[in-house]
Amino acid sequence: MKCVKIIPSRLDGDIEIPPSKSMSHRALICAGLSRGISDIKNLMFSDDINATLNAMNALGAKEIYKEDNKVTLKGIDEFKKPKEIIDCKESGSTLRFLIPISGLIGEEITFNGRGKLIERPLETYYKIFRKQNIKYKNNDGKLPLTINGLLQPGTFKIKGNISSQFISGLMFVLPLLNEDSKIIITTELESKGYVDLTMDVLNKFGIEVENRDYKKFIIKGNQRYKSRKYKVEGDFSQAAFWIVGGLLGGNINCLNLDMSSLQGDKEILNIVKKMGGKVLIKENNIKIEPSKTKGIEIDASQCPDLVPILAVLGSLSEGVTKITNAKRLRIKESDRLNAISTELNKLGALVTELEDGLVIKGKEKLNGGVVDSWNDHRIAMALAIASIKCSKPVTIKGSEAVNKSYPHFWMDIKKLGGKIDEWSMG
């Protein structure tokens, strides 16, 4: 286990926002499903993205060339049984996006994972397997999962209040089947932004999905992915940490963001403006200035990944911040509602945990102390930003959790003037 000790200090300067993890997963999968050669630029090879790239290689995509931030990929010519178990590491996107692809192979294929991913729910897919007589076995509902059978076109009924990853997973595969399919959403669709991202990347790779008001998606069969050059845009969910960092104390300029992005986490801009944050948008850059913010009520149903860092901002804003519709955060890399409330309270915050959200009474400063990342990248990064407004140092145990999505996060903090000591605990 690694630890970092952060001496409270303001952060100032320009920061290059990492590429969108959500779009990187999608682009690599579409490139892998394309005939021909695709160039994917502006990638960050975090643990999650490496999991997807390695899985596509195992399924038959060929990695022709890879360097610091790009990969050239030759798509799968013929689907074959992988020679080894597909290790999804701790990436829910990798697992849930690729399970339907196993239905193109028709032979036994096994997925495994690590950490909390082993027990992340997959019942939505199991219902489809039972209906279509696709054989599967797991370890008492947990990974490893072995699947054997061909996915058939048809009508797929899916609840809208579970992870949108199931919907996206089907969208990657249904266009390749020999007949048309429909995905029917049986309740109000949460995380619409993620479905929009999937359809946007699919469209760029030549695949059409007809969206009927997020209640029904019509997907024609016999479509073909087209290889292409694709540049991944900056990630608003990662920018959120620096946006809040600037509001709490510092002039931070976030570079490499697309203001026309479909990312649901772009909502961070509207939320912080409502809270009184000073945010200046100029082309594809966002300049943040220290601001006195006020608590508001935040519906997190369309932007759940923002909750840990918004809890930090709420803890240091005037009045009360209430975060609602966030129950799905309990089955992320950690139980994020429990994790962020527990750890912020250790720093002296006033956070009350609800079944589906948080109530936070703001303070001018927090104390500092020793906290734990819960092996969750977003918890580690949120606690690091909270240190800006602490009166004593903050020590974060399990700081290596950031490797999941943002391996050079600690280097970027130092680049902005943060004072950090890092060490390993044996």
N, C-alpha and C positions, 0 to 999 in steps of 0.2 A: 504494500500500500504506500502511496506517496502522499505527502502533505505540503501545503503551502501556508506560509505565514505572511499576511498582508498588513503593512503599516498604513493606517488611514491616510490618504492623500488625494488631492484632486487630479483628475485626468484631463489632459488637453492635447489637441492636435488632430491630424487627419488619420482616418482609419479606413483601409480597404476592406469592405464588407465581403465575407466569404461567399462563394457561390451557393445558391439554393440547394439544400440537400434534397428537398422534395422533387425538384425538377431534374436534379442529377440522376436520381433513381430512375425516373421516368424516361429520360433521354437514353440512358444506357440500355434499358429494356427494349425501347423502340428500335434502337440501333441494332441490338442483338436479334430482333425479329425481322429485320429488313434484309432483302436480298441485296448484296453489294457491300460497299465499304463506306462507313460513316466516320466523320471526325467530330469528336465531342470536345469542345474547348471550355476553359475556365471551370475545371473540376478541382475539388479538394479531396484527396484520397484519405478520407477519415475511415474509421473502422466500418461504419455502416455502408459507405459507398464501395469500399473494397469487398464487402460481403456480396453486394449485388453484382459487381464486376466479375468476381470469382465464380458466382453461381451461373451467370450467363456463359462464361467460359466452359463450365462443366456441362452445360446443356448443348454446347456446340458452336458458340460464337468464338471467333478467333481474334485474339489480341495481337494486332500487327505491330503496333508502336505505342509506347507509353512514356511520357516524361512528366516534368514537374506538375503541370496542370492540364494536360490533355491526353486523350487516348484515341487511337485509330482502331476501329473495330470492324471486322468482317462478319456480317450477319450469318445466322444459322442456315446452312444449305439443306440439311436434313436432320429432323429431330431424332436423337438417339438416346438410349438409356445412359445416364451419367455413370462413369466408372466408380465414382465414390459418392458418399453421403454429401448432400448439399448443406454446408454449415452457414447458417444465416447470422451467426454470432449473436448480437443482441438487437438486430434490426427487424422491427415489426414490418416495415415496408418490404424488405427483401422477402420475408416469409409469406406475407399475405398477397403480394403481387405475383410471386412465382408459383404458388400452389396451383392456380388454374392452368399455368403453362404445362405442368406435369400431365394435364389431361389431353395434351397434344401428342404425347409419347406412347401411351397405351402399354407401357411396361412398368415394372416396379421401380419406384423412385422414393428415396427417403430424405426427409428434411430434419435437421437438428438445429439447436440453438444453445444459448447460454444465458445465465442470469434470469431475470424475470420473464424473458421471452418464452422460456420453456412452458410457462403456465398461462400465457396470454390466450384468451378465448378464440376458438376457431369453429364454433358450433354452426355459424352461418354456412361454411363450406361443407361441414359434415351432413347438414340437411340436404344439400345438393347431391352429395355423394350417395346418400341413401335413396333419394328419389331416382337417381340415374343408375343405380346398381354398380357404382364405382367402389371397388374394395379399398378399405383403409383400416389401418390399425395404429393405435398410439399407446402411450404408457399411462394408463388410467387417466385419460383426458389431457395428458401433457406430451411434449416432445420427448423422443423422436416420433415423427409421423411418417408412416409408409403408405403410399398410394399406388393403386394399380387399376387403370381403366381409362377409357377415352371419354372426354367431355362431349356431350351432345348439345346441339343448338336447341333453343326453346325459350320458355318464359321463366325468368328468375325473379322471385319475389323476395325482397330484402327490406328489413326495417331501416328507417332513416336515422334512428337515434343510436346506432352502433357505429363502429369505425367505418369511415368512407373507404378504407383500404380494400374492403371486400368488393365494393362496387368497381373501384379502379382495377383490381385484379381481374375481374371478369371482362372489363372493357379492353384490356390488352389482348385477350384471347378470342372472344366471341367473333370479331371480324374475320378471323382466319378459318372459322368453321364453314361447312359447305352449305348451310342454310341460314336464314335470318333469325335473329334473337331479339328478345325484349328484356329489359331490366325494369321491374315495377317496384317503386319505392312505397312501402305500405304505411309509413308514418312521416311526419315532417322531417326533411333531410337536414341534418346538422353537418357542419364542415363542408358546406357547398363549395367553398374556395378550393378545396383539395380535388374535388371532382372536376371543377373548371380547369385546374392545372392539367389533369390527366387528359381531358378532351383537347386542350390547347396543344399539348405536346404530340398527342396522337395525330391531330390535324396537320401539324408540321411534318410528320412522317407519312402523310398520305392516307390516313385512316379517318373515315367520317363516322360520327356518332350523332344521331338526332336527339336533341334534348327537348322534351315536352314539359316545360315548367318544373323541372326537377322531380316530377312524379313518375315519368316514364322515359326510358331511353331506348330508342330504336336503333338496332345495329345490324346492318346488312352483312350477310356472309360473303365468302369468296373475295374479300378485299386483300390487298397486298401492301405491306409496308414498303416505303421507298427510302433508301439510304440518303443521307444528306450531311451537310456541315451544320453544326448546331453549337451555339455558345450559351452556356448556362448563365442566367442573370443572378444578381446578388440576392442574398437571403434576408428577408425582412424579420424573420424570427430571431436571427443572430444580430441584426442591426438593433433590435429592441434593447439588448443589453447596453449597447453604447449610447442609445438615445436616452435611456434612464440614467446612465452614468453621467451624461452631460447635464441633465436636469438637476441632478443631486450636487453637482459641483465641478464645473469645467466647461471649456468651449471645445466641443467635439464635432468634427466634420466627417460625416459618413459618406464614403465614395462608393461607386459601382452599384447603384440601385436604379431599377427601372420604374419610373413613376406611373407607367401604364400597366404595371404588373397585375396579374390576376391572383397573386398570393393573398390568401385570407389574412395572413399576419400583417399585411400592410395597414390593417385596422389600428395598429399601434399608433399611427400618426393622428388619427381621429381621437383616440382615447386620451393621449397625452395633451392634445389641444383642449379637450373638454376639461381636463384637470388644471388647465392654466399654464401648460408648458410652452416655452418659447421655441418654436420650430420654424426654421426658414428653409424653404425648398427652392433650389435653383438647379434647373435641368435634372441631372441624375444624382445630385448631391443633397444631403440634408445637414444643415448646420443647427446644432443644439446649443442653447445657452442656459446657465444656471437659472432656475425658476422656483418660485414659491408655488407649489401645487396644492390642489384641494381634492379631497375625497369625493368620489362619485359612485354610482352603481354601474357595474360592468357585466354585461351578458357575454359569457365566454364560449357560448355554444359554437360559434363559427371561428374562434381563434384560441383553442385550448392551450396551445404551446406557449402563449404569452402569459399564462397565469403566474408562474413563479416570479418573473421579473416585475409583473404588475403588483404582486403582493409586496415586493420590496418597495416599490414606489408608494403604494398605499400606506405602508408602515411609516413613511417619512413625509406624508402629506397632511395638511391641516384637515381635521374632521374625520369622518368615517368613510371608508371605502368598502363596498360590498360587492363580492364577485359571485355570480350565480351561474347555473347551468353548466357546471364543470365536473359532474359526477364521473365522466369517463376518464378523468385524470387519475382515478384510483387504480387503473390497470395500465399505466404507462411503465417506463423503466423503473419507477418506484410508485408508491401511492403518493402522488405529488401534492395532494391537498394536505395529507398528514405530514409529509416530509418538509414542505416549505413552512407550514405553521409551527411545527416542532422546532426547526432550526432557527427561524427568525425570532421565536420567543426566547431561545437560548441567548440571543444577542440583545434581548431587552425589549423586543417588539411586543405589541398587544394584538395578537391574532387569535381569533376564535374560529374553530373548524366546524363547518356545517356538513350535512350529508352530501350536498351538491355544490359547496362553495366555501367562501371565507368571509368573515366580518373583521375588519381591521381598523383599529383606532390609531390614528396617526400621532407621531411624536416628532420633535425637532431633531433629536439625535438618538442613536442606539448606543449600547455599551461596548460591544465587542465580546470576544471569548472564543471558545473552541467549538466548532460545528462539524457536521458530517455531510458528505455529498449524497449519501444513500446510493452510491454508484450510479448517479443520475447526472448527466451532463448539464441539464438545464438548472438543476438545484445548485450544483457547484458554481456555475457562472453567475446565477442570481445572488448567491451569498457573497461572491467576490465583489459585485457592484454595491451590495449593502455596506461593505467595509468603508466606502467613501465617507459615510456619515456616522462612523463609529468613533467613540472617544478613546478606545484602546484597540490594539491589534486584533485581527481575526485570523484564526488558524482553521484551515479547511482540511479535514481528513478525507482521503479518497479523491484527491485532486486530479488523478489520471482519468477520471470519468469523462473529462472534456474530449478525450481522443475519439469518442463515439461520433462527434459531429464537427469539432473545431479544435484540431490538435495543437494549433499554435496560439490558443487563447491567452495563455499566461505570457507568452512573448509579446502579444499585442498590448496587454495591460502595461508591461514594462515600457513598451514603445511610447505609450501615452503618459509616461511619468509615474506609473505605479511602482511601489516599493515592495518587492516580493522576495522571500527566501523559500527555496524548494528543497525537500529532502525525502529520502525513502525510509520507511519504518520496517526495515528488515524483511 
